[in-house]
Amino acid sequence: MTAQTDDLDRRSLRRAFLASLSGTALEWYDFAAYSVAAATIFGQLFFPSSDQLASTLAAFSTYAVGYLARPLGGFIFGRLGDRLGRKRVLVTTLVLTGISTFLIGALPTHAAVGGFAAVLLIALRFAQGVGIGGEWGGAVLLSSEFGDPRKRGFWASAAQIGPPAGNLLANGVLAGLALTLTDAQFNSWGWRVAFLLSGALVGFGLWIRLRLEETPVFKRIAERGEQPSAPISEVFRDERRALVAAVLVRVCPDVLYALFTVFVLTYITTHVHMTRGQGLAAVMIGSAVQLVLIPAAGALSDRVNRRKLYLVGTIAAGIWPFVFFPLISGGSFAVLVIGIVIALAIHSVMYGPQAALVTEQFSPRLRYTGSSLAYTLAGVIGGALAPLLFTALLAGFGSWVAIALYLAVTAVVSLVGVLLSKDPDESEFADVDTRLSSSTEGATSSAGDRRSR
């Protein structure tokens, strides 16, 4: 390959990595802002009740709506991504999520319009979920399909860095507002700032994505006329085992993440008598560590067997809650930070390689649809119900043990998924080698023609 061609490929790859990372980070900023608000303030603003736990349960119900809407986004945008291409679909999902989040920041509360406020909140949360349901599968392909499949673990991790980056940004904004404003100011208007900021953030994400070309893999599929006419039907008919495996491997990481970034805020304020600010700070520190650990784990999975690495993380996830809850019972902020950092490090061991593991279960022509369906269906089983179940289990048993057992069960579910999964198809390596060889020959031929002239 000539230096000029090599530089062009590297530039495209870097742009794809940044577009994947920034887009998912911006969308997860929107989603994380909602998650934190649901755990801390939305109960009293949109579902007021004399029972704080009941208000929190109602707020977490709207949190679940975002997950329940994801399969619809996966069905719609996954199909379009395999039919029309990755880039156009990803622009649409970014706009949808951004507008929904911006409008949440402008909503009237229960005090102003009564129960209609909750209806509007649920509708916008549903739209948020549809957008993110179509985002993940495409963002993963955007970065991984520009790169060498031998390094898919690292390049696909770009989309995986998005959630902790967005979570870090959202928690940082909300924590900053909580620290600089009085409780009355924050409850009245301060929380809105975090949602209204999404307008500027989405504009930045669009600027990056609109400058990017379509992925080489989809270009080849389109050139051969191999786009599926009914990708959803084909996935359910021809790649059922791949879909089941991809769904199951995602369940435990989703539940683990919900526990240590969302529900932990409720638990420490109601049972350990720590402050909301301490919880947000601990989650922010853990998210910052993940920014490094997720791509590192993705890169490691390119060097060792990806499935075995995932197994190690899943086993650790099932064990850690039994250590974490007794550790934080003393109310030490330092111990809370250490506990959350370790939990999110375990999550990184699974989450870093996860994008590559999920996408390589499916054939390239069905990869957007299959990955999106797996991502969204697993979200319903895992992340959507987790905060609700955590809250209900804590209320019903009055102890963290039931919560830890629940997470252990999800770890077993994901272990089954890993055992059903497969290693990468090495024929893809040969396809890339052929493409690179053709690029080199074409560039050399062009250079020779110029010299002869």
C-alpha positions in Angstrom: 0.0 0.0 0.0 1.3 3.4 -0.9 1.9 6.1 1.8 -0.9 8.2 0.3 -3.4 5.3 0.3 -2.3 4.3 3.8 -2.7 7.9 5.1 -6.2 8.0 3.6 -7.3 4.8 5.2 -6.0 5.8 8.6 -7.7 9.2 8.3 -11.0 7.5 7.5 -10.5 5.1 10.3 -9.8 7.8 12.8 -12.8 9.8 11.6 -15.0 6.7 11.9 -13.7 6.0 15.4 -14.4 9.6 16.5 -17.9 9.6 14.8 -18.8 6.4 16.6 -17.5 7.5 20.0 -18.9 11.1 19.8 -22.3 10.1 18.6 -22.9 7.4 21.2 -21.3 9.7 23.9 -23.8 12.5 23.0 -26.8 10.1 22.9 -25.7 8.5 26.2 -25.3 11.9 27.7 -29.0 12.4 27.0 -29.9 9.0 28.3 -27.7 9.3 31.4 -29.0 12.7 32.3 -32.5 11.2 32.3 -31.3 8.2 34.4 -29.7 10.4 37.1 -32.7 12.7 37.2 -35.1 9.7 37.5 -33.1 8.4 40.4 -32.9 11.7 42.2 -35.5 14.3 41.3 -38.1 13.2 38.7 -40.1 11.3 41.3 -41.1 14.5 43.2 -41.4 16.7 40.1 -43.6 14.4 37.9 -44.9 11.7 40.3 -45.3 13.5 43.6 -46.3 11.2 46.5 -46.0 11.3 50.3 -44.1 8.0 49.9 -40.6 8.7 48.6 -40.1 5.0 47.5 -43.3 5.1 45.5 -42.3 8.3 43.7 -38.9 6.7 42.9 -40.6 3.6 41.6 -42.8 5.7 39.3 -39.8 7.6 38.0 -37.9 4.3 37.3 -41.0 3.1 35.4 -40.4 5.9 32.9 -36.7 4.9 32.9 -37.8 1.5 31.8 -39.9 3.0 29.0 -36.7 4.1 27.2 -35.5 0.5 27.2 -38.9 -0.9 26.1 -38.8 1.5 23.1 -35.4 0.3 22.0 -36.6 -2.8 20.1 -38.8 -0.6 17.9 -35.7 1.4 17.1 -33.7 -1.7 16.5 -36.4 -3.1 14.1 -36.8 0.2 12.2 -33.3 1.4 12.0 -31.5 -2.0 11.9 -33.5 -2.9 8.8 -32.7 0.5 7.2 -29.0 0.2 8.1 -28.7 -3.0 6.2 -30.7 -1.8 3.3 -29.6 1.9 2.9 -26.3 2.1 4.7 -24.9 2.9 8.1 -24.2 6.7 7.8 -27.7 8.0 6.9 -29.4 6.0 9.6 -26.9 7.2 12.2 -27.6 10.8 11.4 -31.3 10.2 11.9 -30.9 8.4 15.3 -28.8 11.2 16.6 -31.3 13.9 15.7 -34.2 12.0 17.2 -32.5 11.4 20.5 -31.2 15.0 20.7 -34.6 16.6 20.0 -36.4 14.4 22.5 -33.9 15.2 25.3 -34.0 18.9 24.6 -37.8 18.9 24.9 -37.6 17.1 28.2 -35.7 20.1 29.5 -38.6 22.3 28.5 -41.4 20.2 30.0 -43.9 21.6 32.5 -44.0 19.6 35.8 -46.9 18.1 37.8 -47.3 21.3 39.7 -48.1 23.2 36.5 -50.2 20.8 34.4 -50.9 17.8 36.7 -50.8 14.3 35.3 -50.4 15.5 31.7 -46.7 16.3 32.6 -46.0 12.6 33.2 -47.7 11.7 29.9 -45.4 14.1 28.0 -42.4 12.8 29.9 -43.1 9.2 29.0 -43.7 10.1 25.3 -40.3 11.9 25.0 -38.6 9.1 26.9 -40.1 6.6 24.4 -38.7 8.7 21.5 -35.3 8.7 23.3 -35.4 4.9 23.5 -36.3 4.5 19.8 -33.3 6.7 18.8 -30.8 4.8 20.9 -32.3 1.5 19.8 -31.2 2.2 16.3 -27.9 3.9 17.3 -25.8 1.2 18.9 -25.6 -1.4 16.1 -24.7 1.3 13.5 -22.2 3.0 15.6 -20.4 -0.2 16.2 -20.3 -1.0 12.5 -19.2 2.5 11.7 -15.9 2.1 13.4 -15.3 -1.6 13.1 -16.1 -1.8 9.3 -13.4 0.7 8.5 -10.8 -1.3 10.4 -9.0 -4.6 10.2 -11.3 -7.4 11.6 -8.3 -8.8 13.4 -8.5 -5.6 15.5 -12.2 -5.5 15.7 -12.2 -5.6 19.5 -10.4 -2.3 19.7 -12.1 -0.4 16.9 -15.6 -1.6 17.8 -15.0 -0.4 21.4 -15.4 3.2 20.1 -19.1 2.9 20.5 -18.7 1.3 23.9 -16.7 4.3 25.2 -19.8 6.4 24.5 -21.9 5.3 27.6 -19.2 6.1 30.3 -18.2 9.3 28.4 -21.8 10.4 28.2 -22.4 9.3 31.8 -19.4 11.2 33.0 -20.5 14.3 31.2 -24.1 14.1 32.4 -23.2 13.4 36.0 -20.6 16.2 35.8 -23.2 18.7 34.6 -25.8 17.6 37.1 -23.3 17.5 40.0 -22.0 20.9 39.1 -25.5 22.3 39.1 -26.3 20.6 42.4 -23.2 22.1 44.0 -23.6 25.7 42.7 -27.4 26.0 43.2 -29.6 25.7 46.2 -31.9 22.7 46.4 -34.8 25.0 45.6 -33.1 26.4 42.5 -32.0 23.0 41.3 -35.5 21.5 41.8 -37.1 24.6 40.1 -35.0 25.1 37.0 -31.4 23.9 37.4 -32.1 20.3 36.3 -33.4 21.6 33.0 -30.0 23.0 32.0 -28.5 19.5 31.5 -31.2 18.6 29.1 -31.3 21.8 27.2 -27.5 21.5 26.6 -28.1 18.5 24.4 -29.0 20.8 21.5 -25.5 22.1 21.2 -24.0 18.7 21.8 -26.0 17.0 19.1 -25.0 19.8 16.6 -21.4 18.9 17.2 -22.1 15.2 16.7 -23.9 15.9 13.4 -21.0 17.9 12.1 -18.7 14.9 12.6 -21.1 12.3 11.1 -22.1 14.3 8.0 -18.4 14.5 7.0 -17.9 10.7 7.1 -18.2 8.4 4.1 -20.1 5.1 4.0 -18.2 2.1 5.4 -16.2 0.0 3.0 -18.0 -3.2 4.0 -21.4 -1.8 3.1 -20.1 -0.3 -0.1 -19.0 -3.8 -1.2 -22.3 -5.3 -0.2 -24.1 -2.6 -2.3 -21.8 -3.0 -5.3 -22.7 -6.7 -5.4 -26.4 -6.0 -4.9 -26.4 -8.2 -1.8 -28.5 -6.0 0.5 -31.2 -8.1 2.2 -34.8 -7.4 1.2 -36.2 -8.6 4.5 -33.3 -8.5 7.0 -35.4 -9.0 10.1 -37.0 -12.2 8.7 -33.7 -13.5 7.6 -32.1 -13.0 11.1 -35.0 -14.9 12.8 -35.0 -17.6 10.1 -31.3 -18.2 9.4 -29.4 -16.8 12.4 -31.5 -17.6 15.4 -28.6 -19.1 17.4 -26.5 -16.0 16.8 -29.4 -13.8 18.0 -30.0 -15.8 21.1 -26.3 -15.8 22.0 -25.9 -12.1 21.3 -29.0 -11.2 23.5 -27.9 -13.4 26.4 -24.3 -12.1 26.6 -25.6 -8.6 27.0 -28.0 -9.2 29.9 -25.5 -9.2 32.8 -23.5 -6.1 31.8 -26.7 -4.1 31.4 -27.9 -5.1 34.9 -24.5 -4.5 36.4 -24.3 -1.1 34.8 -27.8 -0.1 36.0 -26.9 -1.2 39.6 -23.6 0.7 39.8 -24.5 3.9 37.9 -28.3 4.4 38.6 -29.7 2.4 41.5 -26.6 2.9 43.7 -27.6 6.6 44.0 -31.0 5.6 45.5 -29.4 3.0 47.8 -26.8 5.2 49.4 -29.1 8.0 50.0 -31.9 5.9 51.6 -29.9 3.1 53.3 -26.3 4.3 53.9 -27.2 8.0 54.6 -24.7 9.3 52.1 -25.4 12.4 49.9 -26.5 12.5 46.3 -23.4 14.5 45.5 -21.1 11.8 46.9 -22.9 9.2 44.8 -22.6 11.2 41.6 -18.9 11.9 42.3 -18.2 8.2 42.8 -20.0 7.3 39.6 -18.1 10.0 37.7 -14.7 8.7 38.9 -15.7 5.2 37.9 -16.8 6.4 34.5 -13.5 8.2 34.0 -11.6 5.0 34.7 -13.8 3.2 32.1 -12.7 5.6 29.4 -9.3 3.9 29.5 -10.4 0.4 30.5 -13.0 -0.2 27.8 -10.7 0.3 24.8 -8.0 -1.5 26.6 -10.2 -4.5 27.2 -11.3 -4.4 23.6 -7.7 -4.4 22.4 -6.9 -7.3 24.8 -9.7 -9.3 23.3 -7.9 -9.1 20.0 -4.9 -10.8 21.5 -6.6 -13.4 23.6 -9.7 -15.4 23.0 -12.6 -12.9 23.2 -15.1 -15.3 24.6 -12.8 -16.5 27.4 -12.1 -12.9 28.4 -15.9 -12.3 28.5 -16.4 -15.3 30.7 -13.9 -14.0 33.3 -15.7 -10.7 33.5 -19.1 -12.3 33.8 -18.0 -14.5 36.7 -16.5 -11.5 38.5 -19.8 -9.6 37.9 -21.8 -12.3 39.7 -19.5 -12.2 42.7 -18.7 -8.5 43.3 -22.1 -7.3 44.7 -21.7 -9.7 47.6 -18.4 -7.8 48.4 -19.6 -4.3 47.6 -22.6 -3.9 49.8 -21.0 -4.9 53.1 -18.0 -2.7 52.2 -20.0 0.5 51.9 -22.2 -0.1 54.9 -19.9 2.1 57.0 -20.7 5.2 54.9 -17.1 5.9 53.8 -16.9 7.9 50.6 -13.4 6.5 49.8 -14.7 2.9 50.1 -17.7 3.8 47.9 -15.4 5.2 45.2 -13.2 2.1 45.3 -16.3 -0.2 45.2 -17.8 1.5 42.1 -14.5 1.7 40.3 -14.0 -2.0 40.7 -17.5 -2.7 39.6 -17.1 -0.6 36.5 -13.7 -2.1 35.8 -15.4 -5.5 35.8 -18.1 -4.1 33.5 -15.3 -2.9 31.2 -13.9 -6.4 30.9 -17.2 -7.4 29.3 -18.3 -4.2 27.7 -15.0 -3.5 25.9 -15.1 -6.7 23.8 -18.9 -6.9 23.7 -19.4 -4.9 20.5 -17.0 -7.1 18.6 -18.5 -10.3 20.1 -22.0 -9.4 19.3 -21.5 -8.1 15.7 -19.3 -11.1 14.7 -22.1 -13.5 15.5 -23.9 -12.3 12.3 -23.0 -12.3 8.6 -22.0 -8.8 7.3 -25.1 -8.3 5.2 -27.4 -8.8 8.3 -25.0 -7.3 10.9 -26.9 -4.0 11.5 -30.2 -5.7 12.0 -28.9 -8.6 14.0 -26.7 -6.4 16.3 -29.5 -3.9 16.8 -32.1 -6.6 17.7 -29.7 -8.2 20.1 -28.8 -4.9 21.8 -32.4 -3.8 22.2 -34.0 -7.1 23.2 -31.3 -7.6 25.8 -32.0 -4.1 27.1 -35.6 -5.0 27.7 -34.6 -8.2 29.6 -31.7 -6.6 31.5 -31.4 -2.8 31.8 -35.1 -1.9 31.5 -36.3 -3.9 34.5 -33.2 -3.7 36.6 -33.8 -0.4 38.6 -37.5 -1.4 39.1 -36.5 -4.8 40.4 -33.7 -3.5 42.5 -36.2 -1.0 44.2 -38.9 -3.7 44.6 -36.4 -6.2 46.0 -35.0 -3.7 48.5 -38.5 -2.7 49.6 -39.7 -6.3 49.8 -36.7 -7.9 51.6 -35.2 -4.8 53.2 -31.7 -6.1 52.4 -29.1 -5.9 49.6 -28.8 -9.7 49.5 -31.8 -10.2 47.1 -30.2 -7.6 44.8 -26.9 -9.4 44.7 -28.6 -12.7 44.1 -30.5 -11.2 41.2 -27.3 -10.0 39.6 -25.7 -13.4 40.1 -28.6 -15.0 38.2 -28.1 -12.6 35.2 -24.4 -13.6 35.3 -25.5 -17.2 34.7 -27.7 -16.1 31.8 -24.8 -14.4 30.1 -22.5 -17.3 30.7 -24.9 -19.4 28.7 -24.8 -16.8 26.0 -21.0 -16.9 25.8 -21.1 -20.7 25.5 -23.6 -20.4 22.6 -21.5 -17.8 20.8 -18.9 -18.4 18.2 -15.4 -17.0 17.4 -14.8 -14.6 14.4 -15.2 -15.9 10.9 -11.6 -15.9 9.5 -12.8 -15.6 5.9 -13.4 -11.9 6.7 -9.6 -11.5 7.3 -9.0 -12.8 3.7 -11.6 -10.3 2.3 -9.8 -7.4 3.9 -6.4 -8.7 2.7 -7.8 -8.8 -0.8 -9.2 -5.3 -0.5 -5.9 -3.9 0.7 -4.0 -5.7 -2.0 -6.4 -4.3 -4.6 -5.9 -0.8 -3.2 -2.1 -1.2 -3.3 -2.2 -2.5 -6.9 -4.5 0.3 -8.0 -2.4 2.9 -6.4 0.8 1.5 -7.9 -0.8 1.3 -11.3 -2.0 4.9 -11.1 1.5 6.0 -10.1 3.0 4.1 -13.0 0.6 5.7 -15.4 1.5 9.2 -14.2 5.2 8.5 -14.6 4.7 7.1 -18.2 2.9 10.3 -19.1 
